[in-house]
Amino acid sequence: MKNDFMKAVLVKLLLFLLIVLWGGYNSTVMHTSGSGEYVTDVGNILFLVFSIIYMFNAFFLIKLKNLGRLTYIPLVLLFVFLGFISELFNPMQIKQDYFYIFTFYIISPLFFIMQGVVLTMLMSKSVRENFH
């Protein structure tokens, strides 16, 4: 069960990195060189800091540290919250290409499913007793 948990965390992290990559790609493609609206965009900075913290959380989960287990649910909720808040204040202009279709319809749902799988495994006694 411990190996399955680590594999689930790694798959979740890979899917998260693909979503972040798509966001960066989309920001670069849709960026217009003459506008200065991105100078004051706090959402991208917050998401950058969040992404770093989220990756540290995955590291702590893989190393079976209690800090990873305790901060997992707040980070999942913060991910959803940051997504909605950033869209309200600075709606993202999305280029609907094949990368968008693949990310939006395949990677993103798989990412949320894997978050649920990791959460379920964290709740199970057999995984929880491995944390120190």
N, C-alpha and C positions, 0 to 999 in steps of 0.2 A: 504494500500500500504506500510505503514511503517513496519508492521509486516512481510510482504512478503519480503521486502528488507533485514530485519535482518535475516530471515531464509535463504535467498540466500547467504548472507555473511557467515553464519555459515556452510552451506553445502560446500561452496567454501573453507573455512578454513579446514574443515574435509578432503576434497579431497587433499588439499595441504599437510596436515600432513601425509596422506597415501603415497603420492609420496615421501616425505622426509624419511618416514620409510622404504620404498622400497629401496631408495638410500643408506641408512645406512646399511640395510640388505645386499644389493648387495656388498657394499664395504667390509663388514666383511667377507662374503662368498668367495669373489674373492681375498682377501688379502693373499699374500704369506708371510710367516714369515721371510724369508731370504732376502727380498728386502728392500732397504732403499729409494725407490723412493717416498714414501708417506710423508717422512719427509719434503720435499720441496714443497709439493702440496699446493699451495695457493688457488686453486679453492675450496677446501673443507672448508677452513676458510672463504673465501668470501661468500660461500653459507650459512654457519652457521650464519654469521652476517646478511645476507640478509633475512634468514628465521625468525630470531628474529624481524627484522624491519617489515617484512610482517605480522607477527602475531600482532604486535602493530598496524599496519594499520587496520587490521580486527577489533581490539578492538575499535579503533577510529571511524570506520565506524558504528559499532554496537551502540556506544554511540552518534552517529550523530554529531561528531566533524568535523569542517571544515578542519582540518589538514588531516583527513583520506580521505576526498573527493579530496583534492588538490594533495595528494601524490599517489593516486591510479594508475593513468595512468603511471607515471614514474616507479612505482614498477612493473607493468605488463611488460613494455618494458624492464626493467632491468632483470626480470626473464628470458625472452627469450634471451637477450644478454648474460647473465652469462652462460646459458645452452650451447650456441654455442661456446663461448670463452673457457669454461672449456673443451669441447670436442675437440677443436682444439689443445690445449696445453697438455692435459692429457686425451686421450681417455679412456673412461670407459670400462672395461672388464665386460660384462654382462653375468650372468648365466641365460639362458633362461629356467626357470622353470615355474610352474603355477602362482607363484606370479608375475613374469615378464609379462606373458600373460595377467593376470587380470589387472595389473597396466598400461601396455602399450596400451592395446586395449580398456579398459573400463574406468578406473579411469582418466587417462591423458586426453582423449578427453572430458570427462564430466567436468573436471577441467577447461579446456579452454572455454567450453560452459558456465560454471557458471561465469567465469571472464567476458564474454561478457554480460551475463544477469545482473550482478552487474553494469557493465559500462553503459548499457542501462538504468537501473533504476536510476543511478546517473545523467544521462542526462535529465531524465524526471522532469518536474516542480513539480509534486506532492511529489517526494522524496527530491528534491533539496531544497525546501523551509523549510524542517524540520531540516536542518543543521544549527548549530549556532557556 
